[in-house]
Amino acid sequence: MAADMRLPIIRKPVSILDSGSNRRDLVVPGDVITTDTGFMRGHGTYVDDEKLTASVAGEVQRVDKLICVRPLKTRFNGEVGDVVVGRITEVQQKRWKVETNSRLDSVLLLSSVNLPGGELRRRSAEDELTMREYLQEGDLISAEVQSVFSDGALSLHTRSLKYGKLGQGVLVQLSPSLVKRQKTHFHNLPCGASIILGNNGYVWLYPTPGQQEEEAGGFYTSLEPVNLSDREVISRLRNCLLALAAHKVFLYDTSVLYCYESSLQHQVKDILKPEVMEEIVMLTQQKLLEQEG
């Protein structure tokens, strides 16, 4: 029987620059944020004896006179324009229910998707009968938040060609608070794979596609076998994402790419070993600090 034994080794220390000036204000429930009565109370706070107090553990955010606390670990609270990756859970009348890591299932209306071929017309009863030919239970999709209902449920749309049904790849489920908000969440990495960083904490890794037919309308999925080198790259990226998430490092294209480069000296299966994971993440943090500084 094969056994994996690891002995302690002396690792060279990696110096991380003092980032005290960039330290965020972190609070736990019961911490007094401010005693100034001129501030407005936001999410994650309450007033106790004329003191603004935190009700959740997280980061204090100030916008003018409004103070709120962003939880470090929470369900996804979507905003209009957020990019999400979700899974179809139910097909209903003129709509699909989508699981997006939020408190309630999101809704994708039949009128909010592109028809195959990119036709622009009103949806008919025939379209409603063929909904399962577009998307069925278990399918993964990428979409954008179109609006938020009064109960907090999200309404999605896939009207752009960059959104739609997802083909072959790997889904990684992480905390939504670790995904950094950017102008674009679709990245073609130079290592040969592409990544969709969903604001809801669902990250999709897949081989960088060639030219896609626009007539597919977002429903085309390639079922050709993925070669071994692409599978190894995707597996390495997946382990890098788990390593960054375990050490609470923000996830965006630069941090993922630096982590991938730092892991190349190790085998894919070794990345998730605690000592290797710590070394890779420290090298990544050092590269990020050098880039900022």
Salt bridges, closest charged atoms under 4 A:
ASP4 OD2 - ARG6 NH1 3.79
ASP4 OD2 - LYS273 NZ 3.40
ASP25 OD2 - ARG62 NH1 3.39
GLU59 OE2 - ARG24 NE 3.49
GLU79 OE2 - ARG181 NH2 3.92
ASP82 OD1 - ARG181 NH1 2.51
GLU119 OE1 - ARG121 NE 3.20
ASP127 OD2 - ARG121 NH1 2.74
GLU137 OE2 - ARG132 NH2 2.75
ASP139 OD2 - LYS165 NZ 3.56
GLU144 OE2 - HIS157 NE2 3.70
ASP253 OD2 - HIS187 ND1 3.77
GLU261 OE1 - LYS287 NZ 3.79
ASP270 OD1 - LYS273 NZ 3.05
GLU275 OE2 - ARG6 NE 2.78
GLU278 OE1 - ARG11 NH2 3.53
GLU279 OE2 - HIS266 NE2 3.91
